[in-house]
């Protein structure tokens, strides 16, 4: 580890290092000047230009196969990209995750060749923006409790229900929607996945949520009211949607880990600079033993999280089962992010509590990472504890 950063030449290939440098250039030159604007409490406009620019650079389909419009890179490349974007704007990183890590993952896992050609490929190229509609007002952690329904009437599905906390809801071209197609089934059974054009007259949206952090492109409520879609908008087999969704969430948890590492790394870097510049009692505060200990702990935890993340990415790319490992790194990295950003604020003292300093925004952004795509509590109890007890999860 050098200056709090892991040894790239040991962990990464030359191509992966070049990708990191490329994303850094985009993040610092094009995204950073807009980051404060995106974080504004009253910001409601969707940043189409930034998303389309990310698409032009290949970031919206980084790990999607080349035959379907992506660049066909490995999972570590995707994590590198997310980390570097999150160092500047966690909201933008979340928007990219919702698009490719969640919505497009459903097509990769269960889509037909026609669906991949007509919907996955344009989205992977950044020509279309996607949103992932799973969470509902009454079903967050318990996704199987969803009440949104899809009923087959002739050659059309009719969808009715409400989805909540949907990232990209106000800027997407289509939604990937989970709905119950068998009203008699409970839990994960009887759930199917569909894609729905955002311009469908049966689709309407609410106002953006005023969140504590992770604002960026925003998230909000989507209403499906007698929303009629063609029969062939079903992704995968009827009633098998939960399997598709869970595969996407496994990948999404890796992305949340990368996002958390990005926020933490930026907070650490800023804390180091501040500790070297801020003087009290006649010397830089970094010379105080307790501040040095804080920084050592922060650097070690970031390095551990990144190392574990890359290990799980290699498991994924090797075709191994990685559900429990994805849950573990998501829990560790997200909680590490909260600890590191809090320490960064503490090192900044009163200044760290001011919006003038970016560590304040990072601190606000960190908490969501322990909640989204599986809370720490759910992942510990429903995945990790069951694995320890050799139970199914």
C-alpha positions in Angstrom: 0.0 0.0 0.0 1.4 3.4 -1.0 -0.1 6.6 0.3 -3.2 4.7 1.4 -3.7 3.1 -2.1 -3.3 -0.6 -2.9 -0.5 -1.8 -5.2 -2.1 -1.6 -8.6 0.6 -3.4 -10.4 0.1 -6.4 -8.3 -3.7 -6.5 -8.4 -4.5 -5.1 -11.9 -3.5 -5.7 -15.5 -2.1 -2.9 -17.6 -5.5 -2.6 -19.4 -7.3 -2.3 -16.1 -4.9 0.4 -14.9 -5.5 2.3 -18.2 -9.2 2.0 -17.6 -8.9 3.5 -14.1 -6.9 6.4 -15.5 -9.5 7.0 -18.3 -12.4 7.0 -15.8 -10.5 9.3 -13.5 -10.1 11.8 -16.3 -13.9 11.7 -17.1 -14.8 11.9 -13.4 -12.4 14.8 -12.6 -12.8 16.9 -15.7 -16.5 16.4 -16.6 -18.3 15.1 -13.5 -16.6 16.9 -10.7 -17.6 20.4 -11.8 -21.2 19.2 -11.7 -21.1 17.2 -8.4 -22.2 20.0 -6.1 -25.1 20.9 -8.5 -26.2 17.2 -8.5 -26.2 17.1 -4.8 -28.3 20.2 -4.3 -31.4 19.7 -2.2 -33.7 21.3 -4.9 -32.0 19.6 -7.9 -34.6 17.7 -9.9 -33.3 17.8 -13.5 -32.0 14.4 -14.8 -28.4 14.7 -16.0 -29.0 13.2 -19.5 -25.8 14.7 -20.8 -23.6 13.0 -18.2 -25.3 9.6 -18.7 -25.1 9.8 -22.5 -21.4 10.8 -22.2 -20.8 7.8 -19.9 -22.5 5.7 -22.6 -20.2 7.1 -25.3 -17.2 6.1 -23.2 -18.5 2.6 -22.8 -19.2 2.8 -19.1 -22.9 1.9 -19.4 -22.2 -1.6 -20.8 -18.7 -2.3 -19.6 -19.2 -5.9 -18.7 -22.0 -6.6 -21.2 -20.9 -9.0 -24.0 -19.7 -7.3 -27.2 -22.3 -9.0 -29.3 -24.9 -7.2 -27.3 -23.5 -3.7 -27.5 -21.1 -3.8 -24.5 -17.3 -3.8 -24.3 -17.1 -7.3 -22.8 -14.7 -6.4 -20.0 -14.4 -8.4 -16.8 -16.1 -7.7 -13.5 -13.0 -6.0 -12.0 -13.1 -3.4 -14.8 -16.7 -2.6 -13.9 -15.8 -2.2 -10.2 -12.9 0.1 -11.1 -15.3 2.3 -13.1 -17.9 2.5 -10.3 -15.2 3.2 -7.7 -13.8 6.1 -9.7 -17.2 7.6 -10.5 -18.3 7.3 -6.8 -15.2 9.1 -5.6 -16.7 12.2 -7.3 -20.5 11.5 -7.2 -22.1 8.5 -5.5 -25.4 9.5 -7.1 -24.0 9.1 -10.6 -22.5 5.8 -9.7 -25.9 4.7 -8.4 -27.5 5.7 -11.6 -25.0 3.6 -13.6 -25.6 0.7 -11.3 -29.3 0.8 -11.6 -29.0 0.9 -15.4 -26.4 -1.8 -16.1 -25.8 -3.7 -12.8 -29.5 -4.3 -12.2 -31.8 -3.5 -15.2 -29.5 -4.8 -18.0 -28.4 -7.8 -15.9 -32.0 -9.1 -16.2 -31.7 -9.2 -20.0 -28.3 -10.9 -19.8 -29.6 -13.5 -17.4 -33.0 -14.2 -19.0 -33.6 -12.2 -22.1 -34.3 -13.7 -25.5 -32.0 -13.0 -28.5 -34.6 -10.5 -29.9 -34.9 -8.7 -26.5 -31.1 -8.5 -26.2 -30.8 -7.1 -29.7 -33.6 -4.6 -29.4 -33.3 -3.5 -25.8 -30.1 -4.7 -24.2 -27.7 -3.6 -27.0 -28.9 0.0 -27.4 -28.9 0.4 -23.6 -25.4 -1.1 -23.3 -24.2 1.5 -25.9 -25.8 4.3 -23.9 -28.5 5.1 -26.5 -31.2 4.2 -24.0 -31.3 4.6 -20.2 -32.9 1.8 -18.0 -34.4 1.7 -14.5 -34.9 -1.3 -12.2 -38.4 -1.3 -10.6 -38.5 -3.9 -7.7 -39.0 -2.1 -4.4 -42.5 -1.1 -3.4 -44.0 1.0 -0.5 -44.8 -2.2 1.4 -42.0 -4.5 0.3 -38.4 -3.4 0.7 -36.2 -6.1 2.2 -39.1 -8.6 1.8 -39.2 -8.4 -2.0 -41.5 -11.5 -2.1 -44.2 -9.4 -0.5 -44.7 -7.3 -3.6 -48.3 -6.6 -4.7 -47.7 -5.3 -8.2 -49.6 -7.6 -10.5 -49.4 -8.6 -14.1 -52.4 -10.3 -15.7 -52.4 -11.8 -19.1 -55.4 -10.7 -21.2 -55.2 -12.1 -24.7 -51.8 -11.0 -26.2 -51.2 -8.4 -23.6 -50.0 -8.2 -20.0 -51.8 -5.7 -17.8 -49.6 -4.3 -15.0 -51.0 -2.6 -11.9 -49.0 -1.5 -8.9 -46.6 1.1 -7.4 -42.8 1.0 -7.2 -40.8 3.1 -4.8 -37.3 4.4 -4.5 -36.6 3.8 -8.2 -33.3 5.3 -9.4 -33.4 6.8 -12.9 -37.2 6.9 -12.7 -37.3 10.4 -14.2 -34.8 9.9 -17.0 -35.2 6.4 -18.3 -36.4 5.1 -21.6 -37.7 1.8 -20.1 -38.2 0.0 -16.8 -37.4 -3.5 -15.9 -40.3 -4.4 -13.7 -41.0 -7.2 -11.2 -44.7 -8.2 -10.9 -46.7 -11.1 -9.5 -48.2 -13.1 -12.3 -49.7 -15.9 -10.1 -52.0 -14.2 -7.5 -52.2 -17.5 -5.6 -48.5 -17.9 -5.0 -46.7 -16.4 -2.0 -43.2 -15.1 -1.5 -40.7 -15.6 -4.3 -43.0 -17.9 -6.3 -45.2 -16.6 -9.1 -43.0 -13.5 -9.7 -42.1 -12.5 -13.3 -40.0 -9.8 -14.9 -41.0 -7.5 -17.8 -39.6 -4.5 -19.6 -41.9 -1.5 -20.0 -41.5 1.5 -22.3 -41.4 4.6 -20.1 -43.7 6.4 -22.6 -46.4 3.8 -22.1 -49.7 5.7 -21.2 -50.1 3.4 -18.2 -46.9 4.6 -16.6 -46.7 7.8 -14.5 -44.1 9.1 -12.0 -44.1 11.1 -8.8 -41.8 13.8 -7.6 -38.1 13.1 -6.8 -37.5 12.1 -3.2 -35.7 14.6 -1.0 -33.0 12.3 0.4 -30.4 13.0 3.0 -27.6 12.0 0.5 -26.8 10.0 -2.6 -28.9 12.5 -4.5 -27.5 12.8 -8.0 -30.0 11.8 -10.7 -32.5 11.1 -8.0 -35.1 8.4 -7.2 -38.8 8.3 -6.8 -42.2 6.6 -7.2 -43.5 4.9 -10.4 -47.2 4.1 -10.9 -48.4 1.4 -13.3 -52.1 1.8 -13.9 -53.7 -0.7 -16.3 -50.4 -0.6 -18.1 -50.7 -2.8 -21.2 -47.6 -4.3 -22.8 -47.2 -6.9 -25.5 -47.0 -10.5 -24.4 -43.4 -10.8 -25.5 -42.2 -8.1 -23.0 -41.8 -11.0 -20.5 -38.2 -11.6 -19.7 -37.4 -15.2 -19.1 -40.1 -17.7 -18.1 -43.3 -16.8 -16.4 -43.1 -17.3 -12.6 -39.2 -17.6 -12.7 -38.5 -13.9 -12.3 -37.2 -14.1 -8.8 -34.2 -16.1 -10.0 -33.4 -13.5 -12.5 -33.8 -10.7 -10.0 -31.5 -12.4 -7.4 -28.8 -12.8 -10.0 -28.9 -9.1 -10.7 -28.9 -8.3 -7.0 -25.8 -10.4 -6.5 -24.0 -8.3 -9.0 -25.5 -5.2 -7.7 -24.1 -5.9 -4.2 -20.6 -6.0 -5.7 -21.3 -2.6 -7.3 -22.4 -1.2 -3.9 -19.2 -2.5 -2.4 -17.2 -0.7 -5.2 -19.3 2.4 -4.7 -18.6 2.3 -1.0 -14.9 2.0 -1.6 -14.9 5.0 -3.9 -16.6 7.2 -1.3 -14.3 6.0 1.4 -11.2 6.5 -0.7 -12.1 10.0 -1.5 -12.8 10.7 2.2 -9.5 9.2 3.2 -7.5 11.2 0.6 -9.2 14.5 1.7 -8.5 13.6 5.4 -4.8 13.1 4.7 -4.5 16.4 2.9 -6.3 18.2 5.6 -4.2 16.5 8.3 -1.1 17.7 6.6 -2.3 21.3 6.1 -4.3 22.1 9.2 -2.1 23.3 12.1 -3.0 23.3 15.8 -0.6 23.6 18.7 2.2 24.7 16.4 2.2 21.7 14.1 0.0 19.8 11.5 -2.7 17.8 13.2 -1.4 14.8 11.3 1.5 14.8 13.6 -0.8 14.0 16.5 -0.6 10.3 17.2 -4.3 9.8 17.4 -4.9 11.3 13.9 -2.2 9.1 12.5 -3.9 6.1 14.1 -7.2 7.1 12.5 -5.7 7.4 9.1 -3.9 4.0 9.4 -7.2 2.3 10.3 -9.0 4.0 7.4 -6.3 3.0 4.9 -6.2 -0.6 6.1 -10.0 -1.0 6.0 -10.3 0.4 2.4 -7.4 -1.8 1.2 -9.1 -4.9 2.8 -12.4 -4.1 1.2 -10.9 -3.6 -2.3 -8.9 -6.8 -2.0 -11.9 -8.8 -1.0 -14.1 -7.3 -3.7 -11.6 -8.2 -6.5 -11.5 -11.8 -5.1 -15.3 -12.1 -5.4 -15.2 -10.6 -8.9 -12.8 -13.3 -9.9 -15.1 -15.9 -8.5 -18.0 -14.5 -10.5 -16.0 -14.4 -13.7 -14.9 -18.0 -13.2 -18.6 -19.1 -13.1 -18.6 -19.9 -9.4 -21.5 -19.4 -7.0 -20.8 -16.1 -5.2 -24.1 -15.1 -3.5 -22.8 -15.4 0.0 -19.5 -13.7 -0.9 -21.3 -10.9 -2.6 -23.4 -10.4 0.6 -20.3 -10.5 2.8 -18.3 -7.9 0.8 -21.4 -5.6 0.5 -21.9 -5.7 4.3 -18.2 -5.2 5.0 -17.5 -2.4 2.4 -20.7 -0.4 3.2 -20.1 -0.4 6.9 -16.5 0.4 6.4 -17.6 3.4 4.3 -19.7 4.7 7.1 -16.8 4.3 9.6 -14.2 5.9 7.3 -16.4 8.9 6.3 -17.2 9.6 9.9 -13.6 9.6 10.8 -12.8 11.9 7.9 -15.4 14.3 9.2 -13.9 14.0 12.7 -10.4 14.8 11.4 -11.9 17.9 9.7 -13.4 19.0 13.0 -16.1 21.7 12.7 -15.2 22.2 9.1 -16.2 18.6 8.4 -19.8 19.5 9.3 -19.9 22.2 6.7 -21.2 21.8 3.2 -18.1 23.7 2.1 -16.1 20.5 2.6 -16.8 17.5 0.5 -16.3 15.1 3.3 -19.7 16.3 4.6 -21.4 15.1 1.4 -19.5 11.8 1.5 -20.6 11.2 5.1 -24.3 11.7 4.0 -23.8 9.5 1.0 -22.3 6.7 3.0 -25.3 5.6 5.0 -27.4 4.5 2.1 -24.9 1.9 1.1 -25.8 -0.1 4.2 -29.4 0.0 3.2 -29.8 -0.3 -0.6 -29.8 -3.7 -2.4 -30.1 -5.6 0.9 -29.7 -4.0 4.3 -26.8 -5.2 6.5 -29.3 -6.9 8.8 -31.0 -8.8 6.0 -27.8 -10.0 4.4 -26.4 -11.1 7.8 -29.5 -13.0 8.7 -30.9 -14.3 5.4 -27.7 -15.1 3.6 -24.6 -15.2 5.7 -26.0 -16.8 8.8 -27.8 -19.4 6.8 -24.6 -20.2 5.0 -22.8 -20.7 8.3 -25.6 -23.1 9.3 -25.4 -24.9 6.0 -29.0 -23.8 5.2 -30.4 -22.8 1.8 -30.5 -19.0 1.1 
